[in-house]
Amino acid sequence: MGRDKHLPLTETVYYILLALHEPAHGYLILQKVEELSGGQVRMAAGTLYGAIENLIKLRFIEPVGSVDSRRKVYVITEAGRAVLSLDFERMNHMIETTRRIWISDGRERNAEI
């Protein structure tokens, strides 16, 4: 079986999906992505809303009801969870393979693993 055509996720998409583990509106998503990434990923609103539009088309996220009609709230779908999980497994495999190779040739002393 081949790799899912949506993999690998971009770092931005990965963090958006992770941030939408709980329902959130646009500004909160921006804040969560920055927090989850340790400040490494910062997005402009236009970038976020373009990504949201694409993720809705892919059915990885969906809009949900909100008490504030001025804000659109989104949440990850089961399809979004599945692709996020696949990418997590893909990255874990890369990390474990690297760790195993580095440990076997003594590099673990020279790199934080």
Phi and psi in degrees as GROMACS dihedral restraints (atoms count N, CA, C in turn):
[ dihedral_restraints ]
;  ai    aj    ak    al  type     phi  dphi    fc
    3     4     5     6     1   -81.8    20    10
    4     5     6     7     1   172.5    20    10
    6     7     8     9     1   -70.7    20    10
    7     8     9    10     1   146.1    20    10
    9    10    11    12     1   -58.3    20    10
   10    11    12    13     1   136.1    20    10
   12    13    14    15     1   -66.0    20    10
   13    14    15    16     1   -14.1    20    10
   15    16    17    18     1   -89.8    20    10
   16    17    18    19     1    -1.2    20    10
   18    19    20    21     1  -100.7    20    10
   19    20    21    22     1   150.5    20    10
   21    22    23    24     1   -75.5    20    10
   22    23    24    25     1   149.8    20    10
   24    25    26    27     1   -71.7    20    10
   25    26    27    28     1   149.9    20    10
   27    28    29    30     1   -70.6    20    10
   28    29    30    31     1   158.9    20    10
   30    31    32    33     1   -58.0    20    10
   31    32    33    34     1   -41.2    20    10
   33    34    35    36     1   -63.0    20    10
   34    35    36    37     1   -48.2    20    10
   36    37    38    39     1   -63.3    20    10
   37    38    39    40     1   -41.2    20    10
   39    40    41    42     1   -56.1    20    10
   40    41    42    43     1   -49.3    20    10
   42    43    44    45     1   -69.9    20    10
   43    44    45    46     1   -33.4    20    10
   45    46    47    48     1   -63.2    20    10
   46    47    48    49     1   -47.4    20    10
   48    49    50    51     1   -61.6    20    10
   49    50    51    52     1   -42.7    20    10
   51    52    53    54     1   -63.6    20    10
   52    53    54    55     1   -40.7    20    10
   54    55    56    57     1   -63.9    20    10
   55    56    57    58     1   -27.7    20    10
   57    58    59    60     1   -91.6    20    10
   58    59    60    61     1    20.6    20    10
   60    61    62    63     1   -57.8    20    10
   61    62    63    64     1   -33.0    20    10
   63    64    65    66     1  -119.6    20    10
   64    65    66    67     1   145.8    20    10
   66    67    68    69     1   -54.9    20    10
   67    68    69    70     1   140.5    20    10
   69    70    71    72     1  -154.7    20    10
   70    71    72    73     1   151.8    20    10
   72    73    74    75     1   -93.9    20    10
   73    74    75    76     1   172.3    20    10
   75    76    77    78     1   -51.7    20    10
   76    77    78    79     1   -52.1    20    10
   78    79    80    81     1   -63.5    20    10
   79    80    81    82     1   -39.1    20    10
   81    82    83    84     1   -66.1    20    10
   82    83    84    85     1   -36.9    20    10
   84    85    86    87     1   -61.0    20    10
   85    86    87    88     1   -45.9    20    10
   87    88    89    90     1   -55.9    20    10
   88    89    90    91     1   -45.1    20    10
   90    91    92    93     1   -65.2    20    10
   91    92    93    94     1   -44.5    20    10
   93    94    95    96     1   -63.6    20    10
   94    95    96    97     1   -42.7    20    10
   96    97    98    99     1   -60.8    20    10
   97    98    99   100     1   -44.9    20    10
   99   100   101   102     1   -63.3    20    10
  100   101   102   103     1   -42.7    20    10
  102   103   104   105     1   -65.6    20    10
  103   104   105   106     1   -49.2    20    10
  105   106   107   108     1   -61.8    20    10
  106   107   108   109     1   -33.3    20    10
  108   109   110   111     1   -88.0    20    10
  109   110   111   112     1     4.1    20    10
  111   112   113   114     1    64.4    20    10
  112   113   114   115     1    31.1    20    10
  114   115   116   117     1    83.0    20    10
  115   116   117   118     1     1.2    20    10
  117   118   119   120     1   -77.1    20    10
  118   119   120   121     1   -27.1    20    10
  120   121   122   123     1  -118.0    20    10
  121   122   123   124     1   117.5    20    10
  123   124   125   126     1  -127.4    20    10
  124   125   126   127     1   133.1    20    10
  126   127   128   129     1  -121.7    20    10
  127   128   129   130     1   150.0    20    10
  129   130   131   132     1   -82.2    20    10
  130   131   132   133     1   157.0    20    10
  132   133   134   135     1   -57.5    20    10
  133   134   135   136     1   -40.4    20    10
  135   136   137   138     1   -61.7    20    10
  136   137   138   139     1   -39.4    20    10
  138   139   140   141     1   -63.2    20    10
  139   140   141   142     1   -45.2    20    10
  141   142   143   144     1   -61.0    20    10
  142   143   144   145     1   -48.5    20    10
  144   145   146   147     1   -69.2    20    10
  145   146   147   148     1   -30.1    20    10
  147   148   149   150     1   -65.2    20    10
  148   149   150   151     1   -42.4    20    10
  150   151   152   153     1   -66.0    20    10
  151   152   153   154     1   -41.8    20    10
  153   154   155   156     1   -60.1    20    10
  154   155   156   157     1   -45.1    20    10
  156   157   158   159     1   -58.8    20    10
  157   158   159   160     1   -44.9    20    10
  159   160   161   162     1   -65.6    20    10
  160   161   162   163     1   -42.4    20    10
  162   163   164   165     1   -66.6    20    10
  163   164   165   166     1   -32.3    20    10
  165   166   167   168     1   -66.9    20    10
  166   167   168   169     1   -44.4    20    10
  168   169   170   171     1   -59.6    20    10
  169   170   171   172     1   -37.5    20    10
  171   172   173   174     1   -78.1    20    10
  172   173   174   175     1    -8.8    20    10
  174   175   176   177     1    65.9    20    10
  175   176   177   178     1    30.5    20    10
  177   178   179   180     1   -88.1    20    10
  178   179   180   181     1   -23.2    20    10
  180   181   182   183     1  -137.0    20    10
  181   182   183   184     1   164.4    20    10
  183   184   185   186     1  -146.8    20    10
  184   185   186   187     1   151.7    20    10
  186   187   188   189     1   -73.3    20    10
  187   188   189   190     1   148.0    20    10
  189   190   191   192     1  -130.0    20    10
  190   191   192   193     1   162.5    20    10
  192   193   194   195     1   -62.3    20    10
  193   194   195   196     1   152.8    20    10
  195   196   197   198     1  -140.3    20    10
  196   197   198   199     1   146.1    20    10
  198   199   200   201     1   -71.5    20    10
  199   200   201   202     1   -23.1    20    10
  201   202   203   204     1  -101.9    20    10
  202   203   204   205     1   105.1    20    10
  204   205   206   207     1   -66.1    20    10
  205   206   207   208     1   -13.3    20    10
  207   208   209   210     1   -80.1    20    10
  208   209   210   211     1   -17.3    20    10
  210   211   212   213     1  -113.5    20    10
  211   212   213   214     1   133.3    20    10
  213   214   215   216     1   -90.2    20    10
  214   215   216   217     1   130.3    20    10
  216   217   218   219     1  -112.6    20    10
  217   218   219   220     1   140.5    20    10
  219   220   221   222     1  -128.1    20    10
  220   221   222   223     1   158.4    20    10
  222   223   224   225     1  -146.6    20    10
  223   224   225   226     1   152.5    20    10
  225   226   227   228     1   -69.6    20    10
  226   227   228   229     1   145.2    20    10
  228   229   230   231     1   -97.6    20    10
  229   230   231   232     1   176.4    20    10
  231   232   233   234     1   -62.6    20    10
  232   233   234   235     1   -38.2    20    10
  234   235   236   237     1   -64.0    20    10
  235   236   237   238     1   -38.7    20    10
  237   238   239   240     1   -65.5    20    10
  238   239   240   241     1   -41.8    20    10
  240   241   242   243     1   -62.5    20    10
  241   242   243   244     1   -40.0    20    10
  243   244   245   246     1   -63.9    20    10
  244   245   246   247     1   -46.8    20    10
  246   247   248   249     1   -69.1    20    10
  247   248   249   250     1   -34.7    20    10
  249   250   251   252     1   -64.1    20    10
  250   251   252   253     1   -42.1    20    10
  252   253   254   255     1   -64.3    20    10
  253   254   255   256     1   -42.0    20    10
  255   256   257   258     1   -62.1    20    10
  256   257   258   259     1   -41.0    20    10
  258   259   260   261     1   -69.4    20    10
  259   260   261   262     1   -37.4    20    10
  261   262   263   264     1   -59.8    20    10
  262   263   264   265     1   -45.7    20    10
  264   265   266   267     1   -63.5    20    10
  265   266   267   268     1   -40.0    20    10
  267   268   269   270     1   -60.7    20    10
  268   269   270   271     1   -46.7    20    10
  270   271   272   273     1   -67.8    20    10
  271   272   273   274     1   -38.6    20    10
  273   274   275   276     1   -61.5    20    10
  274   275   276   277     1   -40.6    20    10
  276   277   278   279     1   -60.9    20    10
  277   278   279   280     1   -44.0    20    10
  279   280   281   282     1   -61.0    20    10
  280   281   282   283     1   -43.5    20    10
  282   283   284   285     1   -65.8    20    10
  283   284   285   286     1   -45.5    20    10
  285   286   287   288     1   -65.8    20    10
  286   287   288   289     1   -38.5    20    10
  288   289   290   291     1   -64.5    20    10
  289   290   291   292     1   -44.3    20    10
  291   292   293   294     1   -62.8    20    10
  292   293   294   295     1   -45.4    20    10
  294   295   296   297     1   -59.4    20    10
  295   296   297   298     1   -45.5    20    10
  297   298   299   300     1   -62.3    20    10
  298   299   300   301     1   -42.4    20    10
  300   301   302   303     1   -69.1    20    10
  301   302   303   304     1   -44.9    20    10
  303   304   305   306     1   -63.9    20    10
  304   305   306   307     1   -39.1    20    10
  306   307   308   309     1   -66.5    20    10
  307   308   309   310     1   -39.2    20    10
  309   310   311   312     1   -67.4    20    10
  310   311   312   313     1   -25.3    20    10
  312   313   314   315     1  -109.3    20    10
  313   314   315   316     1    14.9    20    10
  315   316   317   318     1    82.8    20    10
  316   317   318   319     1     8.7    20    10
  318   319   320   321     1   -78.3    20    10
  319   320   321   322     1   -10.7    20    10
  321   322   323   324     1   -60.5    20    10
  322   323   324   325     1   -22.5    20    10
  324   325   326   327     1   -75.4    20    10
  325   326   327   328     1   -21.2    20    10
  327   328   329   330     1  -101.3    20    10
  328   329   330   331     1    -3.8    20    10
  330   331   332   333     1  -140.6    20    10
  331   332   333   334     1   142.6    20    10
  333   334   335   336     1   -78.1    20    10
  334   335   336   337     1   120.7    20    10
